[in-house]
Amino acid sequence: MEQQQATAPPSEPPGPLDVEVAEAALAEHYPHLVRLGYVVLPPDLGRTRRVLTAHALAQRALPRGATPVAEPVAARSAALPGQRGARETAGGYAPLRLRVLRAALEAARPRRRWELPPRAALPPLLPQVWGLRLAPRSDGAAALALEQTLASLSGPGRAAFALRDLDGLDGPALRRVLAEAGVADADAAVAEADGVPQVDGADGPRLDSPEFDPCALRARPTDLARRRQHGRAALAAAAALAVCAVLLGLPGDGWGPDGAAAPSYARNPAADAALDPDRLTRAKPDAWRTASRPDFATWPARGDRLGDRELLRRALAVWARPGGSVRVSATPGTLPGPPAGPPQLLFAGTVDQAAVVLFHDGLRVVRYAEARSGDGGGALLDLGRTDAADQASATALVVGRVDGNVRYLTAPWVRSVAVRNLLAPRDDARPVTRGADGVTGPVRSPAEARECTSWPALHLGPHLATDLGELVPARLTYGPPSTTDTTGASGTDATGAEALRSLARTACHLPALRGAGVRSVNAWQFASQPLPEAAGGAAWVCVRAETWRGAGARTLAQLQLPARRPDAPGTAAARAEDSAACGPRAPHVLSGVLWKSPAGQWYVLAAGDSEVTSITLSGEMTGSTPGNLLALPTKPGARPDLSATLADGERLATLR
């Protein structure tokens, strides 16, 4: 009859486990639940940690509220085989046992190297014992032998052995409890437990003996010398944290919240002076008229929020200590960090939906932007290098970017602003409106365009500039490197008809210069070559981008073949970086390409500047020609080597 009741299915689903019933069951059967968890936990945890973890598992088995618990079938049966069946019928015990078993088996489950350990495998937060090692008694060789035997079993095998030895479960009831605890193969676990011989009576230890009681423990001290070392280290760390907390909590002299800035870690008079809004320097309104070299240092402070001390303080604090919510960008070669002294204020005002501040410290221009409301959230911080700026390169600064449009703050000496499309050289430039503070209306930015369908450039007085995604627009010039304007830059302003025609076929190569810290781009036609088979004439153009940092200049040689459209991009013949070619220090250039005529014949075309007296081919094919032009028939895929001789006898290598 008992066997039929043990295997019969439940007649109705169980209800929620009452907390008071579970608490009473835990108090009554606490030593037994702890012993069960101690036996099932993996032996490699160590005896002290197994003891503490077993207590933690038993204490965490108590539900927090009335929780629907799938009561084990063994608990719902009227009786179970075995001598300890009375505990099975006690209200609340079986659900608690099931929770302890599940947690202990999860801790004993083998894991791959990348898997995180479960909560039960981690050291428990509570209970904790400091300075003592706790372990059950281990008296006699028989207890040690059983301990070693259990260590050789798997987690499900130890669970089956513990349920059989401690709770008297056997047969179908044992398999049901194991399955409910999450054991995938209960039969294998029972078979593994059956391989351990049971000892009856007083012939040997059982799991209910004192040797396996985690509630009857012996205590021994840990390593006393190591404890003292760790104690001294902990005391020193606590003292250091206390000092840091005091330093971070020191009140300032009228300093408010720093918005998106990170917490300051040190204070000194020099740093405070550099970040004090009241010590910002401002140029006189007409300083640019009398300066020997007008540049950013002569710009007057402009904007409608020059008196907003809180905005200026936040901008200076974020510049010095940008926090995690600040998006920081800097052109290559621009040093980060706060200013060495009080910087110059160029602008503070509202642009579109943002509050913007522009600073200048002699070497850099810094743009700070936050939400117009100044809610202290995220912010933008852009840094650009501007050392050795002059009147032609300090004509404008980017003050705002929204939806592919850009607004500029223009220099006080710029009388007019207009925008033209470089890809349409015959079209006239369109005027751009400016406010009283010198901020222009929105202009489409080519730096953010995905396709080269137009390329807006700004006429800033007599100068032409374009946006390449940085704070300072790059100046565009045209002419041989030996030709300089009054500022010493290569070429002259690219505003003439010839310059605009050349730039129309060069503009679509400019995206390669975005974010490179470019100060100016100079283009010049170094040769004009009649094409073989009377296919027309081609122009050889060299484009050189100079950077603010001096190093990192980029050079492009292109062949502009006859085309129906004035904006057809030229063919890139060679590119070079960190090369002096095509610049003031080395104004000579040699380049070549393979060209296929309309009739299908391939040619090697090469050209050098006017100082080249002869061009020589070597390698896969040989040949030479006097002068600075070469056109020889060849085969497809040929890779000849080019070299040239200058008028002074010096050899010139091809651009690469």
Residue pairs with C-beta under 8 A, 6 or more apart in sequence:
2 78
2 79
2 80
2 81
3 81
3 171
5 77
5 78
5 79
6 74
6 77
6 79
6 80
6 81
6 171
6 172
6 173
7 172
7 173
8 77
9 73
10 73
10 76
14 68
14 69
14 70
14 71
14 76
15 68
16 66
16 67
16 68
16 69
17 63
17 66
17 67
17 68
17 69
17 71
17 92
17 95
18 66
18 92
19 62
19 63
19 64
19 65
19 66
21 91
21 92
22 62
22 63
22 92
22 95
22 96
23 62
24 92
25 90
25 91
25 92
25 93
25 96
26 33
26 58
26 61
26 62
26 92
26 96
28 90
28 93
29 87
29 90
29 93
29 96
30 58
30 215
31 213
31 215
32 87
32 166
33 57
33 58
33 61
33 96
33 97
33 100
34 54
34 55
34 57
34 58
34 214
34 215
35 54
35 166
35 207
35 208
35 212
35 213
35 214
35 215
36 97
36 100
36 101
36 104
36 162
36 163
36 166
36 167
37 53
37 54
37 57
37 58
37 100
37 101
37 103
37 104
38 50
38 51
38 54
38 136
38 212
38 214
39 150
39 158
39 161
39 162
39 166
39 207
39 212
40 101
40 104
40 105
40 108
40 155
40 158
40 159
40 162
41 50
41 53
41 54
41 57
41 104
41 107
41 108
41 120
42 107
42 108
42 121
42 155
43 50
43 147
43 150
43 151
45 53
45 107
45 121
47 134
47 135
47 136
48 133
48 134
48 135
49 123
50 214
51 134
51 135
51 136
51 214
51 217
52 123
52 124
52 127
52 128
52 129
52 134
53 107
53 120
53 123
53 124
54 104
54 214
55 124
55 127
55 214
56 120
56 124
56 125
56 126
56 127
57 100
57 103
57 104
57 120
58 96
58 100
59 126
59 127
60 99
60 103
61 96
61 99
61 100
61 103
62 96
63 69
69 95
69 98
70 180
71 94
71 95
72 94
72 95
72 97
72 98
72 176
72 177
72 180
73 173
73 176
73 180
74 80
74 88
74 94
74 169
74 173
74 176
74 177
75 88
75 89
75 93
75 94
75 95
77 88
77 173
78 89
79 85
79 89
80 88
80 89
80 168
80 169
80 173
81 168
81 170
81 171
81 173
82 167
82 168
82 169
82 170
83 168
84 166
84 167
84 168
85 168
87 93
87 167
88 94
88 167
88 169
97 167
97 177
98 177
98 180
98 181
101 159
101 177
101 181
102 181
102 182
103 118
103 119
103 120
104 120
104 155
104 159
105 155
105 156
105 159
105 181
105 182
105 183
106 118
106 120
106 121
106 182
107 117
107 118
107 120
107 121
107 155
108 154
108 155
108 158
109 118
109 155
111 117
131 221
131 222
131 227
132 219
132 220
132 221
132 222
133 219
133 220
133 221
133 222
134 217
134 218
134 219
135 217
135 218
135 220
136 210
136 211
136 212
136 213
136 214
136 216
136 217
136 218
137 210
137 211
137 213
137 216
137 218
138 144
138 147
138 211
139 210
139 211
140 205
140 211
142 199
142 204
142 205
143 205
143 209
143 211
143 212
146 204
146 205
146 211
147 211
149 196
150 158
150 161
150 196
153 161
153 192
153 193
153 196
154 189
154 192
156 178
156 183
156 185
156 186
156 188
156 189
156 192
157 189
157 192
157 193
158 193
159 178
159 181
159 183
159 189
160 174
160 178
160 183
160 186
160 189
160 190
160 192
160 193
161 192
161 193
161 196
161 207
162 207
163 169
163 174
163 177
163 178
164 170
164 174
164 193
165 198
165 206
165 207
165 208
166 207
166 208
169 177
174 186
174 190
175 186
175 187
175 190
176 186
178 186
178 189
178 190
179 186
183 189
199 205
199 206
205 211
205 212
210 216
244 265
247 265
247 266
248 263
248 264
248 265
250 267
252 267
255 313
256 310
256 313
257 376
258 264
258 313
258 314
258 317
258 318
258 321
259 314
259 317
259 318
259 370
259 374
259 376
259 379
260 314
260 318
260 322
260 323
260 325
260 326
260 370
260 376
260 377
260 378
260 379
261 314
261 317
261 318
261 320
261 321
261 322
261 323
261 326
262 321
262 322
262 323
262 324
263 321
264 320
264 321
270 341
271 320
271 338
273 279
273 341
273 342
274 316
274 320
274 338
274 339
274 340
274 341
274 342
274 343
275 313
275 316
275 317
275 320
275 338
276 316
276 342
277 309
277 312
277 313
277 316
278 309
279 342
280 312
280 342
280 343
280 344
280 345
280 359
281 342
281 343
281 344
281 345
282 300
282 301
282 344
282 345
283 297
283 298
283 299
283 300
283 301
283 344
284 300
285 300
285 412
287 298
287 300
288 294
288 298
288 299
288 300
288 411
288 412
288 413
291 297
291 298
293 390
293 391
294 390
294 391
294 394
294 411
294 413
295 386
295 389
295 390
295 391
295 393
295 394
296 344
296 346
296 360
296 365
296 386
296 389
296 394
296 397
297 344
297 360
297 362
298 412
299 344
299 346
299 360
299 394
299 411
299 412
300 412
301 344
301 345
301 346
301 347
301 348
302 346
302 347
302 349
302 409
302 437
302 438
303 347
303 348
303 349
303 356
303 437
304 349
304 350
304 437
305 311
305 348
305 349
305 350
305 355
306 345
306 348
306 349
308 348
308 355
310 374
311 348
311 355
311 357
311 370
311 374
312 345
312 348
312 357
314 368
314 370
314 374
314 376
314 379
315 348
315 357
315 359
315 368
315 370
316 338
316 343
316 359
318 326
318 368
318 379
318 381
319 338
319 339
319 359
319 366
319 368
319 381
320 337
320 338
321 338
322 328
322 379
322 381
325 377
325 378
325 379
326 378
326 379
326 380
326 381
327 378
327 379
327 380
327 381
328 336
328 381
328 382
328 383
329 380
329 381
329 382
329 383
330 336
330 382
330 383
330 384
331 383
331 384
331 385
331 470
331 471
331 515
331 516
331 517
331 548
332 515
332 516
332 517
332 547
332 549
332 552
333 385
333 517
333 547
333 548
333 549
333 551
333 552
334 364
334 383
334 384
334 385
334 517
335 363
335 364
336 383
339 359
339 361
340 361
341 361
343 359
343 360
343 361
343 366
344 359
344 360
344 361
344 362
345 357
345 358
345 359
346 358
346 359
346 360
346 365
346 397
346 409
347 356
347 357
347 358
347 397
347 399
347 409
347 437
348 356
348 357
348 358
349 355
349 356
349 437
349 439
350 356
350 372
351 369
351 399
351 400
351 407
351 439
352 400
352 402
352 407
353 371
353 372
353 402
354 369
354 370
354 371
354 372
354 400
355 369
355 370
355 371
355 372
355 374
356 367
356 368
356 369
356 399
356 400
357 367
357 368
357 369
358 365
358 366
358 367
358 368
358 397
358 399
358 409
359 365
359 366
359 368
360 366
360 386
362 387
363 385
363 386
363 387
364 383
364 384
364 385
364 386
364 387
365 383
365 384
365 386
365 397
365 471
365 472
366 381
366 382
366 383
366 384
367 380
367 381
367 382
367 383
367 384
367 397
367 398
367 399
367 471
368 379
368 380
368 381
369 379
369 380
369 400
370 377
370 378
370 379
370 380
371 377
371 378
382 398
382 471
383 471
384 470
384 471
384 472
384 517
384 548
385 517
385 548
385 549
386 393
386 394
386 471
386 472
386 548
387 548
388 548
389 472
390 487
390 488
391 411
391 413
391 487
392 463
392 475
392 485
392 487
392 489
392 493
393 472
393 475
393 487
393 489
393 519
393 520
394 411
394 472
395 410
395 411
395 414
395 460
395 461
395 463
395 465
395 473
395 475
396 408
396 409
396 410
396 411
396 414
396 440
396 458
396 460
396 465
396 472
396 473
397 408
397 409
397 471
397 472
398 406
398 407
398 408
398 409
398 467
398 470
398 471
398 472
398 473
399 407
399 408
399 409
399 439
400 406
400 407
400 439
401 407
401 445
401 448
402 442
404 444
404 445
404 448
404 449
405 442
405 443
405 444
405 445
406 442
406 443
406 444
406 445
406 447
406 467
407 439
407 440
407 441
407 442
407 443
408 417
408 439
408 440
408 443
408 458
408 473
409 437
409 438
409 439
409 440
410 417
410 434
410 438
410 439
410 440
410 460
411 438
411 460
412 438
413 461
414 460
414 461
415 461
416 431
416 459
416 461
417 431
417 432
417 434
417 440
417 458
417 459
417 460
418 429
418 430
418 431
418 432
418 458
418 459
419 429
419 430
419 432
419 443
419 456
419 457
419 458
419 459
420 427
420 428
420 429
420 430
420 456
420 457
420 459
421 427
421 454
421 455
421 456
421 457
422 455
422 456
422 457
422 466
422 500
422 503
422 504
422 507
423 452
423 453
423 454
423 455
423 504
423 507
423 508
423 566
423 567
424 454
424 504
424 566
424 567
425 497
425 500
425 501
425 503
425 504
425 566
426 566
429 459
432 440
432 441
432 443
432 458
433 440
433 441
434 440
434 441
443 456
443 458
443 467
444 454
444 456
445 456
445 467
445 469
446 452
446 454
446 455
446 456
446 466
446 467
446 507
446 510
446 511
447 467
447 468
447 469
447 514
448 469
452 507
452 508
452 511
452 569
455 466
455 507
455 508
455 510
456 466
456 467
457 464
457 465
457 466
457 476
458 464
458 465
458 466
458 467
458 473
459 495
462 493
462 495
463 475
463 493
464 475
464 476
464 493
464 494
464 495
465 473
465 474
465 475
465 476
466 473
466 474
466 476
466 510
466 521
467 473
467 474
468 474
468 510
468 513
468 514
468 515
468 516
468 518
469 514
469 515
470 515
470 517
470 518
472 519
472 548
474 513
474 518
474 519
474 520
474 521
474 545
475 489
475 493
475 519
475 520
475 521
476 493
476 494
476 503
476 520
476 521
476 523
477 485
477 489
477 490
477 491
477 492
477 493
477 494
477 520
477 521
477 522
477 523
478 491
478 492
478 493
478 494
478 496
478 498
478 499
478 502
478 503
478 522
478 523
478 524
479 490
479 491
479 492
479 499
479 522
479 524
480 490
480 491
480 524
480 526
480 587
480 609
481 490
481 491
481 522
481 524
481 544
481 582
481 583
481 584
481 587
482 584
482 587
483 490
483 491
483 492
484 490
484 491
484 584
485 491
485 492
485 493
489 520
489 522
490 520
490 522
490 544
490 546
490 583
490 584
491 522
491 523
491 524
494 500
494 502
494 503
494 523
498 525
499 523
501 566
502 523
502 525
502 539
502 541
502 560
503 523
504 566
504 567
505 541
505 558
505 560
505 563
505 566
505 567
505 568
505 569
505 570
506 523
506 541
506 543
506 558
506 569
506 570
507 567
508 567
508 569
509 543
509 556
509 558
509 569
509 570
509 572
510 521
512 554
512 556
513 521
513 545
513 554
516 545
516 547
516 552
516 554
517 547
517 548
517 549
517 552
518 545
518 546
518 547
518 548
518 554
519 546
519 547
519 548
520 545
520 546
521 543
521 544
521 545
521 546
522 543
522 544
522 546
523 541
523 542
523 543
523 544
524 541
524 542
524 582
525 539
525 540
525 541
526 540
526 541
526 542
526 582
526 589
526 607
526 608
526 609
526 610
527 539
527 540
527 607
527 608
527 609
527 610
527 628
527 629
528 537
528 538
528 539
528 540
529 537
529 538
529 539
529 540
529 605
529 607
529 629
529 631
530 536
530 537
531 537
531 538
531 561
531 562
531 595
531 597
531 605
531 631
532 597
532 601
532 603
532 631
532 633
533 597
533 598
533 599
533 601
535 562
535 597
535 598
536 561
536 562
537 562
538 559
538 560
538 561
538 562
538 605
539 559
539 560
539 570
540 557
540 558
540 559
540 560
540 573
540 591
540 607
541 557
541 558
541 559
541 560
541 570
542 555
542 556
542 557
542 558
542 581
542 582
542 589
542 591
542 655
543 555
543 556
543 557
543 558
543 582
544 553
544 554
544 555
544 556
544 582
544 583
545 553
545 554
545 555
546 553
546 583
547 553
551 578
552 577
552 578
553 577
553 578
553 579
553 580
553 583
554 575
554 576
554 577
555 575
555 576
555 577
555 579
555 581
555 582
555 583
555 589
555 655
556 572
556 574
556 575
557 572
557 573
557 574
557 575
557 582
557 589
557 591
557 655
558 570
558 571
558 572
558 573
559 570
559 571
559 573
559 591
559 593
559 595
559 605
560 570
560 571
561 570
561 571
561 595
571 593
573 591
573 592
573 593
573 655
574 591
574 654
574 655
574 656
575 655
575 656
576 655
576 656
579 586
579 655
580 586
581 588
581 589
581 655
582 588
582 589
582 655
587 609
588 608
588 609
588 611
588 612
588 646
588 652
589 608
589 609
589 655
590 606
590 607
590 608
590 609
590 612
590 615
590 642
590 643
590 644
590 652
590 653
590 654
590 655
591 606
591 607
591 608
591 642
591 654
591 655
592 604
592 605
592 606
592 607
592 630
592 640
592 642
592 654
593 604
593 605
593 606
594 602
594 603
594 604
594 605
594 634
594 636
594 638
595 602
595 603
595 604
595 605
596 602
596 603
596 636
597 603
601 633
602 633
602 634
602 635
602 636
602 638
603 631
603 632
603 633
603 634
604 617
604 621
604 630
604 631
604 632
604 633
604 634
604 638
604 640
605 630
605 631
606 615
606 617
606 629
606 630
606 631
606 642
606 654
607 615
607 628
607 629
607 630
608 615
608 628
608 644
608 652
609 628
610 628
611 628
611 646
611 647
612 627
612 628
612 644
612 645
612 646
612 652
613 626
613 627
613 628
613 644
613 645
613 646
613 647
614 624
614 625
614 626
614 627
614 644
614 645
615 624
615 625
615 627
615 628
615 629
615 630
615 642
615 643
615 644
616 623
616 624
616 642
616 643
616 644
616 645
617 623
617 624
617 630
617 632
617 640
617 641
617 642
618 640
618 641
618 643
619 639
619 640
619 641
620 638
620 639
620 640
621 632
621 634
621 638
621 640
623 630
623 632
624 630
625 632
628 644
634 640
641 654
642 653
642 654
643 651
643 652
643 653
643 654
644 651
644 652
644 654
645 651
645 652
646 652
